[in-house]
Amino acid sequence: EYPKEDAGAIVVLASAIYPPCPPIPTPRAGSDTYERCQYAAWLHRHWKPLPVLASGGGGSLESPPYALTMKDALQREGVPASAIWMEDRSRTTHENAAYTAAILHRKGIQRIVLVTDAYHMLRAAACFRKESITVIPAACGYRTYREFQIKDLLPGWEPIAWNEDAMHESVGLIWYRFHGWI
């Protein structure tokens, strides 16, 4: 679905980036990060060819900043390198917003389309709003439930992972409010 309002840039936030390890000698985007990059690229190609700002530091001595890996993913999805901007210092959602907002303000951009997972959007959007950026949410990674099956009574990796994400976001909202970041 296309955003219903105009914006000056598409901002996509990092999630997991896997470090280089045999047999693959380069970092690679985790599934959440790759899906976010795919959606940002789709918006760039099919909605408006706005600059796409990849936000994510998190690199270590063994791997480059997440934004660099995201840039590669965005290019593979058809976004030209000239249309990709990078914020490569952040290690938290709060820092994503603060460092990205500084870049956007320097470029005179006040309104963005924000791409992140649906479960993460509330906290992420609040962080950007705190930095005086108007956010047009463009969530991806929605989780849907299928028809109930008897095996759903058994523990599985998917509900455990979803519970971890929900707990992370719930605690994150409390922590960010306590610190005044949202």
Disulfide bonds with the S-S distance in Angstrom:
none
